[in-house]
């Protein structure tokens, strides 16, 4: 049986240059991220990844000067991994002194190496400490002029997998009488459509049943709503992509969450899927009455 492959990445670089953002981005891409790991434990993490049988296939570790005595062991730890046939990719983040000073002033925190001196002194010490490591990095990113979204985009391009950047949407049908879904990003109200509840032969069925679905979709305004709301969702999805957001929760409501919202949620989910969005449709209140 083939042993599952393990991707290992090391995030390091100057304090204030964006390591936390990079770690969060990799986490969003599905990497298992460990912050401030002593380099001596890199081999242990890799071994745990192999033992997971593929459950953990991508591990990223953040290593920085907070490790102090441990940090000098990083090069030895990487060499040991190379000797075992595991070749971690190293991402090194840096920025200009002016940019780093502004960032430390903004958060009102001292540089970890400044001691009783100025922030710029701590930055200088850290640059000297990391000079050789920078030269060995697989990817060096200068974040001086990058905003958060631009940094995420660069990391996505370097460490993402095909399809990892696509929008993932959860479409939730619900009944207003049971309350709004608290995690909804957008809410669509289908109570402008006639309620199948008042059609005796349709009342026992749900929006998943063909007779109810046909009834709801045949109502004036139903198709126009779907067309225009799908177009709105495309616009929102493009904006989410520009902002580095990958998850959207769309709530579709009617009075009881049984007929109209269920049928319309299914239709909107299908349209999102046709646009390449990863879709999960959930009927929160179905069967609750």
N, C-alpha and C positions, 0 to 999 in steps of 0.2 A: 504494500500500500504506500502511495506517495505521501511523504511528510509535507503538511501544509507549509507554505512559505510564510515568512514573517518579515514585515517591513518595520524597520527601526529608524526613528529620526531623533536627532538631538537638536534642541532649540537652545541657543546660547547667544551671547553678545552683551552689549552695554546696557547697564541699568537705565531704564527710561526710554529705551529704543523700541519697545513694543513687544517684548517677550510674552506678556500676558495676553495681548490681543492675538498673537500668533498661536499660542496654546489653545485659546478658545476657538479659533478658526479651525484648527486641526481636530479639535473635539467635535465640532459641528460636522466635519467631514467624515466622522466615524472612527477617528483614531482614539485609542486609549491613552490618556494623557496623565503623566505623573509630574507634579511640580516640585522643584528643588530636590531632586534625587541625588544622593551622593554618588559620584561616578563609580565607586567600588561596587555598587549594586546594579550597574547596567547589565552585567552578565546574568545576574539573578533574574532581572526582569525579562530578559530575552528567553531564559530557560522556562520561566512561567508561561510566556507566550507560546512556546513550542508545546508545552504540556497541555495547553488548552484545547488542542486538537482542532484548531482553526477558529474557535470561538473568539479569540483575540488575535487578530492577524496583523494589526498595525498598532505599534506602540511609539509614542512620542514622549520624550523626557525633557524637562526644563532643567538645565544645569547653569548655575551662575555663581557670582562671588558670595552669595549668601552662604554657600557651602564652605567658604574659607579654606580650611585645611584640606577638605576633600577635593577642592577644585583642581589642585595641582595633579591629581590622579587621573584626570579626564583623558589625557592623551594615552596613558598606559591602558586605561580601560577600553578605549577605542581600538588600540593595537591588539588587545586580547580578543576582542570580538572579531577583528579581521582575521586573526589566526584560526578562528573557528569557522571561517567561511561566512560570517555575518558582517555585512558592510553597511553600517548605519550612515544615513545621510545627515549632514550637519548644516543647519540653518543658522547663520550669524547675522544678528541685527545690530545696526549702528546708526548714529545720527551725529550731526555737527554739535560742537560744544554749546553754541548758542541755543540750539533747539532743545538740548538736554537740560540746560539751565532753566529755560522757560518752563519745561514740563515739571521739573522739581519744584520750582517756585509756585506753579499752579496747584500742585497737590500738597504743598507745604510740608514736605518730608525731606529728611537729609539723605544725601547719597550714602550708600552703605560703606564706602571707603573714605569719607571725608574726615571722620574723627572730629577734632575740634577746629578744623580748618574750613575753607570754603567749599562749596559744591564743585567748583571747577577743579579744585585740587583732587577731590575724589575721582572725578571723571578722568583726569590725567593719569592717576595711578591705575585705574581700571583699563584704560587704553593700553598702557604698557604691559600690564599683566596678560592681556588677551591678544597681543600683537601676533604672536606665532600661531595661535589658534585660529585667528581670522584668516591667515594665509592657507590654512588647511581645510577651510570650510567648503562645502559643495555649492552653497548658495549664500551670497552676501547681499543683504537688502539694506539700503540706506533709506531710513524713514524720515529724513529731515523734512521733505516737502510732501510726504504722503499723509492723507487723512486715513481714518480707520478703514473706510470702505475700499480705498485704493490698496492698502496693505492686504486686506482680506482677499482682494482680487488676485494679487500676485501670489499669495500663498495657495489659493485655490488652483491656480494654473500650475504650480510646482508640485503640489501634493495631492490634489484631488484625483478622483477616478471618473471615467466617463459616466455622465448622468448624475454625479454627486452634487452638481450645482443647480439641478432643476428644482422647481418649486414643488413642495409637497403640501397638498391641501386635505383637510378633514372637513367634510360637508356633514353638518349635523342637523337633522330635522328635529323640531321640538314643538311643544304646545305652550302658547303664551300663558295659559292658566296654571302651568307648572313652573313658570319663571324662565327668564332668559338664561342661556348658557353663559356662565361667568367668563369663560375663556374665549369668547367669540371676538374675532377681529372685525368681521362684517356681519350684519344681520339683514336678511331679506324677509319681508312680510308678505305672505301669500293670502292674507285675509281679504284682499280685494276680489278674490275669486269666489263664486258661489260654493257653499259648503255641501259636500256630498252627504254629510250627516243628515240633512233634511230630505234626502231622497231615500225612501224606505228600502228599496231593493239594493241600494249601495251601502247603507249604513253598516252592515256587519263586516264589510270588506275593508281593506286598507289601500293606501296609495301604491302598494306593490302589486295589487291585483289589476289585471288588464282592464276590467270594466270601469274601475275607479280612475285609473290612469287616463283612459280614453276620454272619460267625462271631464276631468280636470283640464286636459290639454286642448279640448275642443271649446273651452269657454273663451269669450271675447277678452282679448288682452293677454292670454296665457302665452302664446307663441311670441308675441311682441316682447313680453317681459323676458322670456328666455333669451331671445336674440340680443336684446339690449343689455341685459345683465351679464351675459357671457362676454360681450364686448368690453364692458366695464371691468370684468375680472381679468381680461387680457391686459388691459391698461395697468391695473393694480399689480399683476404679476410681473410686468416689465419693470415697474418701479421697485418692487421687492427685490428683483434680481440686481438692480443698480445699487441698492442699499445693502446687499449681502444677506438679505433675509430669505430663508428657505421654507418657512412654515406658515401656513395660513389656515385659520379656522373660520369657515363660513357657516353661520347658523341660518336655517330656513324655517320660518315659523308659520303656524296657523293656530286656530283656537285650541285644539286638543292634541295636535301632533300625530294624527292618525291617517288623514286623507291627503289634503292639499300639500302640506309641507313635505310629506313623504314622497309623493309623486314628483314634485318640483325638485327636491333634493337629488333624486335619482337622475333626473334630466340634466341638472347643472353639473353633477358629478361626471356624467358621460361626456358633456361638452368640454369640461376641463381636461379629462383624460385624452380626448381627441386633440387637444392643444399641446400634449406632451407633459402635462402635469401629473405627478404621482397623486392618486386620489384614494381616499378611504371614506366611504359613506356610512354614517352611523345614524340610526333612528332612535333617539334618546327616549322618547315617550311612547313608542309603539307598544301596545299591549298594556298600557298603564291604566286605561279607563276601566 
